[in-house]
Amino acid sequence: MRRIFAILLTAFLAVPTLTQCAAPTKFYSVFFLVTVDAAGKISSLKVVQVRDVKGPSSGPVQVTVPASYVAAARAFLSKRPYKGPSQFVDYTFYDPSQPSRADINPRAGGQ
């Protein structure tokens, strides 16, 4: 009887944990219009489009990108050297479960 109880208890505790682990992380590509000033610093960063990385099409999706993510993307993109003044489109990966990280690479397992 104890053995059956232990097996059932283990199953009830393990199944929710395994279900959470098996749930895939949803990644998006966030495209920004980046404006760089004459000093090579980002002066403007505007979200222009969001795409589902693993979606059925490559079209844009309606996903709200929080300000915390835009700030993280600005800090991440600011680490790169730029020649200015210029304007271009760049992108970063967005994981809604980590709204203040823009240094995520889904090809590397989400880091």
Z-matrix of the N, CA and C atoms (Angstrom, degrees):
N
C 1 1.448
C 2 1.540 1 110.90
N 3 1.331 2 115.81 1 -40.96
C 4 1.465 3 119.48 2 178.58
C 5 1.517 4 110.93 3 -63.03
N 6 1.311 5 115.22 4 -38.65
C 7 1.469 6 120.00 5 -178.68
C 8 1.532 7 110.17 6 -63.85
N 9 1.306 8 117.37 7 -44.25
C 10 1.471 9 121.17 8 179.17
C 11 1.529 10 109.59 9 -63.49
N 12 1.328 11 116.96 10 -43.67
C 13 1.458 12 120.74 11 178.64
C 14 1.532 13 110.78 12 -61.08
N 15 1.313 14 116.74 13 -43.65
C 16 1.465 15 121.00 14 179.57
C 17 1.521 16 111.29 15 -63.51
N 18 1.322 17 117.46 16 -40.00
C 19 1.469 18 121.36 17 178.56
C 20 1.519 19 110.57 18 -65.47
N 21 1.338 20 116.47 19 -45.30
C 22 1.467 21 120.11 20 179.89
C 23 1.530 22 111.19 21 -64.67
N 24 1.314 23 116.82 22 -41.94
C 25 1.460 24 120.25 23 179.42
C 26 1.527 25 110.48 24 -63.45
N 27 1.298 26 116.72 25 -43.44
C 28 1.469 27 121.28 26 177.79
C 29 1.525 28 110.77 27 -60.66
N 30 1.330 29 116.21 28 -44.21
C 31 1.462 30 120.25 29 -179.99
C 32 1.525 31 111.01 30 -62.82
N 33 1.335 32 117.38 31 -44.34
C 34 1.457 33 120.26 32 -179.54
C 35 1.523 34 112.73 33 -65.02
N 36 1.324 35 116.15 34 -32.74
C 37 1.460 36 119.48 35 179.02
C 38 1.526 37 112.49 36 -82.28
N 39 1.314 38 118.22 37 -32.69
C 40 1.460 39 122.01 38 -175.32
C 41 1.520 40 113.56 39 -81.43
N 42 1.322 41 117.87 40 -35.95
C 43 1.469 42 120.55 41 -174.93
C 44 1.528 43 111.99 42 -60.03
N 45 1.332 44 120.86 43 -48.86
C 46 1.480 45 118.32 44 178.36
C 47 1.522 46 113.12 45 -61.36
N 48 1.312 47 117.10 46 -37.12
C 49 1.464 48 120.70 47 178.96
C 50 1.523 49 110.90 48 -65.42
N 51 1.320 50 116.97 49 -45.07
C 52 1.463 51 120.70 50 179.18
C 53 1.520 52 111.23 51 -65.40
N 54 1.314 53 117.29 52 -36.50
C 55 1.463 54 121.19 53 178.37
C 56 1.526 55 110.47 54 -63.39
N 57 1.330 56 117.02 55 -41.99
C 58 1.459 57 120.69 56 178.53
C 59 1.519 58 110.89 57 -66.28
N 60 1.310 59 117.81 58 -38.99
C 61 1.463 60 120.99 59 179.88
C 62 1.519 61 111.57 60 -68.89
N 63 1.321 62 116.86 61 -32.68
C 64 1.455 63 120.99 62 -176.50
C 65 1.520 64 112.33 63 -79.02
N 66 1.343 65 117.61 64 -17.67
C 67 1.460 66 120.59 65 -178.93
C 68 1.526 67 109.26 66 -67.80
N 69 1.333 68 117.45 67 122.22
C 70 1.461 69 119.51 68 -178.48
C 71 1.532 70 111.58 69 -71.47
N 72 1.315 71 114.88 70 148.26
C 73 1.455 72 120.72 71 176.55
C 74 1.521 73 108.52 72 -77.55
N 75 1.305 74 116.57 73 137.58
C 76 1.456 75 122.11 74 179.74
C 77 1.521 76 108.40 75 -93.78
N 78 1.321 77 116.27 76 120.77
C 79 1.457 78 121.52 77 178.53
C 80 1.515 79 110.15 78 -112.09
N 81 1.321 80 115.37 79 147.00
C 82 1.457 81 122.46 80 174.81
C 83 1.521 82 108.45 81 -129.14
N 84 1.312 83 115.86 82 152.41
C 85 1.460 84 121.70 83 170.05
C 86 1.524 85 106.34 84 -98.46
N 87 1.311 86 116.60 85 124.71
C 88 1.458 87 121.44 86 178.26
C 89 1.517 88 107.11 87 -107.53
N 90 1.323 89 115.54 88 119.80
C 91 1.464 90 121.84 89 -179.45
C 92 1.521 91 109.18 90 -97.27
N 93 1.326 92 114.88 91 131.50
C 94 1.467 93 121.89 92 -178.06
C 95 1.517 94 110.22 93 -117.89
N 96 1.327 95 115.96 94 144.45
C 97 1.452 96 121.99 95 166.44
C 98 1.526 97 104.82 96 -91.00
N 99 1.325 98 115.57 97 113.68
C 100 1.466 99 121.96 98 -175.44
C 101 1.523 100 108.86 99 -104.60
N 102 1.317 101 116.01 100 128.47
C 103 1.462 102 121.59 101 175.07
C 104 1.527 103 107.58 102 -113.77
N 105 1.328 104 114.59 103 126.67
C 106 1.466 105 121.53 104 -178.49
C 107 1.524 106 107.94 105 -112.83
N 108 1.336 107 116.25 106 134.63
C 109 1.468 108 120.36 107 179.97
C 110 1.530 109 111.02 108 -83.03
N 111 1.317 110 116.22 109 -179.05
C 112 1.465 111 121.66 110 -177.03
C 113 1.527 112 112.87 111 -62.73
N 114 1.328 113 116.88 112 -24.63
C 115 1.466 114 121.03 113 179.78
C 116 1.538 115 111.75 114 -83.80
N 117 1.325 116 117.15 115 -2.43
C 118 1.461 117 120.51 116 179.99
C 119 1.515 118 113.92 117 85.10
N 120 1.329 119 117.14 118 14.41
C 121 1.466 120 122.46 119 -179.97
C 122 1.528 121 109.68 120 -101.93
N 123 1.322 122 116.17 121 146.08
C 124 1.469 123 120.38 122 177.83
C 125 1.518 124 108.73 123 -68.89
N 126 1.328 125 116.07 124 120.91
C 127 1.462 126 120.44 125 179.24
C 128 1.523 127 111.43 126 -102.51
N 129 1.330 128 116.50 127 -20.67
C 130 1.458 129 120.32 128 -179.80
C 131 1.525 130 109.29 129 -151.35
N 132 1.328 131 114.72 130 141.12
C 133 1.461 132 121.48 131 178.20
C 134 1.522 133 107.41 132 -140.66
N 135 1.322 134 116.04 133 115.66
C 136 1.466 135 120.41 134 -175.31
C 137 1.526 136 109.72 135 -127.35
N 138 1.348 137 116.34 136 129.13
C 139 1.467 138 120.76 137 175.75
C 140 1.520 139 107.83 138 -69.28
N 141 1.344 140 115.87 139 124.45
C 142 1.461 141 119.46 140 179.25
C 143 1.527 142 112.70 141 -110.99
N 144 1.350 143 115.94 142 -21.57
C 145 1.458 144 117.84 143 -178.47
C 146 1.522 145 110.10 144 -168.17
N 147 1.330 146 115.61 145 149.07
C 148 1.457 147 122.24 146 174.96
C 149 1.522 148 107.03 147 -126.42
N 150 1.340 149 115.91 148 134.87
C 151 1.469 150 121.09 149 179.25
C 152 1.525 151 109.54 150 -128.38
N 153 1.325 152 114.74 151 146.81
C 154 1.461 153 121.41 152 176.94
C 155 1.524 154 108.02 153 -79.28
N 156 1.322 155 117.69 154 121.27
C 157 1.460 156 121.42 155 -176.45
C 158 1.522 157 111.93 156 -61.91
N 159 1.325 158 116.76 157 -40.77
C 160 1.462 159 120.41 158 -177.11
C 161 1.525 160 111.88 159 -110.88
N 162 1.294 161 117.48 160 22.97
C 163 1.454 162 121.32 161 -177.83
C 164 1.517 163 113.04 162 -74.43
N 165 1.336 164 115.86 163 167.65
C 166 1.461 165 120.20 164 -178.13
C 167 1.523 166 113.52 165 -71.37
N 168 1.317 167 117.59 166 -19.18
C 169 1.462 168 120.28 167 178.06
C 170 1.518 169 108.50 168 -134.82
N 171 1.297 170 115.34 169 170.24
C 172 1.462 171 118.32 170 179.55
C 173 1.519 172 111.74 171 -96.76
N 174 1.324 173 116.49 172 12.58
C 175 1.457 174 120.48 173 -178.86
C 176 1.513 175 112.53 174 -75.54
N 177 1.327 176 115.99 175 164.22
C 178 1.466 177 120.60 176 -179.91
C 179 1.528 178 111.37 177 -69.20
N 180 1.336 179 115.22 178 153.67
C 181 1.459 180 122.09 179 176.73
C 182 1.525 181 108.46 180 -122.47
N 183 1.315 182 115.73 181 158.10
C 184 1.464 183 121.56 182 179.31
C 185 1.523 184 109.22 183 -91.41
N 186 1.312 185 116.54 184 93.85
C 187 1.462 186 122.78 185 178.36
C 188 1.522 187 107.31 186 -130.37
N 189 1.323 188 115.68 187 129.65
C 190 1.452 189 119.98 188 177.46
C 191 1.523 190 109.33 189 -81.10
N 192 1.308 191 115.52 190 126.66
C 193 1.467 192 121.47 191 179.07
C 194 1.529 193 107.16 192 -99.79
N 195 1.336 194 117.48 193 119.92
C 196 1.463 195 119.61 194 -177.26
C 197 1.531 196 112.95 195 -69.81
N 198 1.312 197 114.71 196 156.24
C 199 1.474 198 120.86 197 179.53
C 200 1.529 199 111.11 198 -59.88
N 201 1.333 200 117.30 199 -32.63
C 202 1.470 201 120.01 200 179.18
C 203 1.528 202 110.84 201 -63.19
N 204 1.333 203 116.81 202 -34.07
C 205 1.455 204 119.62 203 178.50
C 206 1.530 205 110.88 204 -72.95
N 207 1.326 206 116.80 205 -41.20
C 208 1.467 207 120.35 206 178.83
C 209 1.532 208 109.41 207 -61.15
N 210 1.325 209 117.25 208 -40.60
C 211 1.468 210 120.75 209 177.90
C 212 1.532 211 110.31 210 -64.63
N 213 1.330 212 117.14 211 -41.51
C 214 1.471 213 120.66 212 178.32
C 215 1.528 214 110.84 213 -65.51
N 216 1.332 215 116.68 214 -39.33
C 217 1.469 216 120.71 215 178.49
C 218 1.531 217 110.31 216 -65.40
N 219 1.318 218 116.52 217 -40.55
C 220 1.469 219 119.94 218 178.20
C 221 1.537 220 110.45 219 -61.24
N 222 1.324 221 116.74 220 -44.63
C 223 1.467 222 120.60 221 178.85
C 224 1.528 223 110.48 222 -64.34
N 225 1.329 224 117.26 223 -41.69
C 226 1.461 225 121.65 224 -179.74
C 227 1.528 226 111.15 225 -65.32
N 228 1.332 227 116.97 226 -46.88
C 229 1.465 228 120.79 227 -179.15
C 230 1.525 229 111.91 228 -69.99
N 231 1.317 230 117.46 229 -26.68
C 232 1.463 231 121.18 230 -179.89
C 233 1.524 232 112.70 231 -69.84
N 234 1.316 233 117.83 232 -14.05
C 235 1.467 234 121.08 233 178.45
C 236 1.526 235 111.63 234 -73.71
N 237 1.325 236 117.00 235 -18.02
C 238 1.464 237 121.67 236 -179.00
C 239 1.524 238 110.19 237 -86.43
N 240 1.336 239 117.14 238 148.31
C 241 1.473 240 119.12 239 176.30
C 242 1.537 241 110.56 240 -81.10
N 243 1.306 242 116.55 241 139.30
C 244 1.461 243 121.78 242 178.13
C 245 1.522 244 109.39 243 -130.73
N 246 1.326 245 114.92 244 152.27
C 247 1.461 246 121.19 245 171.67
C 248 1.516 247 106.16 246 -106.68
N 249 1.307 248 115.96 247 129.84
C 250 1.450 249 118.37 248 -177.03
C 251 1.503 250 111.14 249 -126.54
N 252 1.277 251 116.74 250 174.76
C 253 1.457 252 125.41 251 -1.74
C 254 1.538 253 110.64 252 -76.90
N 255 1.318 254 115.11 253 146.23
C 256 1.459 255 119.91 254 177.45
C 257 1.521 256 110.25 255 -159.71
N 258 1.328 257 114.02 256 168.48
C 259 1.452 258 121.00 257 177.74
C 260 1.524 259 107.13 258 -143.56
N 261 1.319 260 116.72 259 133.80
C 262 1.459 261 121.09 260 -177.14
C 263 1.523 262 109.46 261 -157.40
N 264 1.330 263 115.68 262 171.97
C 265 1.458 264 121.86 263 177.63
C 266 1.526 265 107.82 264 -107.44
N 267 1.320 266 115.39 265 134.12
C 268 1.462 267 121.95 266 175.94
C 269 1.526 268 107.20 267 -137.21
N 270 1.322 269 116.81 268 166.90
C 271 1.459 270 118.99 269 -179.81
C 272 1.520 271 111.34 270 -139.44
N 273 1.327 272 113.95 271 158.63
C 274 1.453 273 122.53 272 173.25
C 275 1.522 274 107.02 273 -136.43
N 276 1.329 275 116.40 274 164.24
C 277 1.459 276 120.50 275 178.27
C 278 1.522 277 109.92 276 -94.28
N 279 1.322 278 115.01 277 140.46
C 280 1.465 279 122.24 278 -177.16
C 281 1.522 280 109.99 279 -121.21
N 282 1.324 281 115.61 280 127.52
C 283 1.461 282 123.48 281 174.69
C 284 1.531 283 105.92 282 -114.57
N 285 1.343 284 118.77 283 112.15
C 286 1.466 285 120.46 284 -177.33
C 287 1.530 286 114.04 285 -57.21
N 288 1.323 287 117.76 286 -22.69
C 289 1.460 288 119.42 287 178.84
C 290 1.533 289 111.59 288 -79.27
N 291 1.341 290 117.29 289 -9.26
C 292 1.467 291 122.16 290 177.53
C 293 1.533 292 108.43 291 -131.72
N 294 1.330 293 117.40 292 69.53
C 295 1.466 294 120.82 293 -171.10
C 296 1.525 295 116.33 294 -69.24
N 297 1.318 296 118.05 295 -4.29
C 298 1.468 297 118.22 296 178.24
C 299 1.532 298 111.38 297 -119.10
N 300 1.343 299 116.45 298 25.01
C 301 1.470 300 120.85 299 176.28
C 302 1.522 301 109.36 300 -124.80
N 303 1.314 302 115.78 301 126.28
C 304 1.458 303 120.78 302 177.27
C 305 1.517 304 111.57 303 -115.95
N 306 1.309 305 116.90 304 4.40
C 307 1.466 306 121.33 305 -178.07
C 308 1.529 307 112.35 306 -98.47
N 309 1.325 308 116.42 307 26.88
C 310 1.467 309 122.27 308 -176.66
C 311 1.529 310 110.15 309 -86.75
N 312 1.322 311 115.40 310 139.30
C 313 1.455 312 121.64 311 175.36
C 314 1.517 313 108.36 312 -126.09
N 315 1.346 314 118.60 313 105.41
C 316 1.467 315 120.17 314 -177.46
C 317 1.533 316 112.89 315 -63.46
N 318 1.295 317 117.97 316 -23.08
C 319 1.474 318 120.29 317 178.91
C 320 1.525 319 110.68 318 -72.14
N 321 1.328 320 116.77 319 -19.04
C 322 1.464 321 121.20 320 179.82
C 323 1.526 322 111.16 321 -101.19
N 324 1.328 323 116.79 322 20.26
C 325 1.459 324 120.29 323 178.32
C 326 1.510 325 114.99 324 81.62
N 327 1.341 326 117.29 325 20.30
C 328 1.448 327 121.82 326 177.22
C 329 1.515 328 114.92 327 82.57
N 330 1.334 329 117.82 328 -3.50
C 331 1.453 330 124.47 329 -179.52
C 332 1.493 331 108.23 330 56.11
